Amino acid sequence: AYHYQGVLVDPYTLIAAAPSEEALPQVAMVMMMAVGLAASAAAVKTFSEERPVFWREASAGHSRLAYFLGNSWGTIYRFSLAALHFTTGYYVMASPIITFERVLALVLLAFFAVYGQACFLSMFVRREDAPLLAVVTSLFAAVFNGYIPSLPNALKRICYSF
């Protein structure tokens, strides 16, 4: 069991709920959906707002990679602080068994991946469309991550006719 369920006293141990093997992947999927939805729209502003400045600097002969890395490096504090805020709220409300540092590391990696994905999308999409596309892409990446069973297996669980 991933979340705290309480301490069972002796007469009630026989009627206690069985630990769910699906709880951990399901909690991870929902947590990554929340991180993706929270971070992707903000991450688009990392590069899409300054794309005209980027092209002006690149046409003047400056290094494109240096500008992109410098702009991305400047957002590390922002998504680190956002990951700390998210992890603190999650850890207080969910009371997971694993340590705070491990949850923070996982959420920080998720924020890093979402920021990278949204920044990549913002390079190719118009500034008006980039936040919506980044949110939808991060939502699809979180939902279709391999946790959900295949369609025939899911139909076997819910329908007897298949």
C-alpha positions in Angstrom: 0.0 0.0 0.0 1.4 3.4 -1.0 -0.7 5.7 1.2 -1.2 5.6 4.9 -4.4 3.7 5.7 -4.2 3.7 9.5 -3.1 1.2 12.2 -5.3 -1.8 12.4 -6.2 -3.2 15.8 -6.4 -6.9 16.4 -10.1 -7.7 15.9 -10.3 -5.6 12.7 -7.3 -7.1 10.9 -9.6 -9.9 9.5 -11.9 -7.4 7.8 -9.2 -5.0 6.6 -9.0 -4.1 3.0 -6.5 -6.0 0.9 -3.6 -3.9 -0.3 -4.1 -2.7 -3.8 -1.3 -3.5 -6.3 -2.7 -0.9 -8.7 -2.5 2.0 -6.2 1.2 2.9 -6.8 1.0 3.2 -10.6 -2.3 5.0 -10.4 -1.1 7.5 -7.9 2.0 8.1 -10.1 -0.1 8.6 -13.2 -2.3 11.1 -11.5 0.6 12.9 -9.9 2.4 13.2 -13.3 -0.9 14.4 -14.9 -1.0 17.1 -12.3 2.6 18.1 -12.8 2.1 18.1 -16.6 -1.0 20.3 -16.4 0.6 22.7 -13.9 4.0 23.1 -15.6 3.4 22.9 -19.3 1.6 26.2 -19.8 4.1 28.1 -17.7 7.0 26.4 -19.5 5.9 27.6 -22.9 6.7 31.1 -21.8 10.4 30.1 -21.3 11.1 30.3 -25.0 8.1 31.3 -27.0 7.9 34.8 -25.6 11.6 35.5 -26.6 11.6 33.8 -29.9 11.9 37.1 -31.9 14.8 38.1 -29.7 16.4 34.7 -30.4 16.1 35.1 -34.1 17.5 38.6 -34.0 20.5 37.4 -31.9 21.0 34.4 -34.2 20.9 36.6 -37.3 23.5 38.9 -35.7 25.9 35.9 -35.5 25.5 34.9 -31.9 25.4 31.3 -30.9 22.0 29.8 -31.0 22.8 27.0 -28.6 24.3 29.5 -26.0 21.2 31.6 -26.1 18.9 28.6 -25.7 20.9 27.1 -22.9 21.2 30.4 -21.1 17.5 31.0 -21.4 16.7 27.5 -20.2 19.3 27.7 -17.4 17.5 30.8 -16.1 14.3 28.8 -15.5 15.8 26.1 -13.3 15.0 28.1 -10.1 11.4 28.5 -11.2 10.6 24.9 -11.8 12.7 23.8 -8.8 10.6 26.1 -6.6 7.4 24.9 -8.3 8.4 21.3 -7.7 9.1 22.0 -4.1 5.7 23.6 -3.6 3.9 20.8 -5.4 5.8 18.1 -3.4 5.1 19.8 -0.1 1.4 20.0 -0.7 1.3 16.4 -2.0 3.4 15.0 0.9 1.3 16.7 3.5 -2.0 15.6 2.0 -1.1 12.1 0.9 1.3 10.9 3.6 3.3 8.5 1.4 5.6 6.0 2.9 8.7 7.0 0.9 10.8 9.9 2.0 10.2 13.5 1.1 13.5 13.7 -0.8 12.6 10.8 -3.1 9.2 12.3 -3.9 10.9 15.7 -4.5 13.4 14.1 -6.8 10.7 12.4 -8.8 8.6 15.5 -9.1 11.7 17.6 -10.0 12.5 15.2 -12.8 8.9 15.3 -14.0 9.0 19.1 -14.0 12.3 19.0 -15.9 10.8 16.7 -18.5 7.6 18.7 -18.9 9.6 22.0 -19.2 11.8 20.4 -21.9 8.8 19.1 -23.8 7.0 22.4 -23.6 10.0 24.4 -24.6 10.6 22.1 -27.6 7.0 22.5 -28.7 7.1 26.3 -28.3 9.9 26.4 -30.9 7.7 25.1 -33.7 4.2 26.3 -32.8 2.7 29.8 -32.8 2.8 31.6 -29.5 -0.9 31.6 -29.2 -1.3 27.9 -29.7 1.7 26.6 -27.8 0.2 26.6 -24.2 -2.8 24.5 -25.3 -0.7 22.1 -27.3 1.8 21.7 -24.5 -1.0 21.0 -22.0 -2.6 18.4 -24.3 0.7 16.8 -25.1 1.7 16.5 -21.4 -1.8 15.1 -20.6 -1.5 12.5 -23.3 2.0 11.6 -22.2 0.8 11.1 -18.6 -2.3 9.1 -19.5 -0.8 6.9 -22.2 2.3 5.9 -20.3 1.7 2.2 -20.4 -0.2 1.9 -17.1 -3.6 1.7 -18.7 -4.3 -1.9 -19.9 -4.8 -2.6 -23.5 -8.3 -2.3 -24.9 -9.0 -6.1 -25.2 -7.9 -6.7 -21.6 -10.0 -3.8 -20.4 -13.1 -5.0 -22.2 -12.6 -8.5 -20.7 -12.7 -6.9 -17.2 -15.9 -5.0 -17.7 -17.9 -7.1 -20.2 -18.6 -10.8 -20.1 -19.4 -11.0 -23.7 -15.8 -10.4 -24.9 
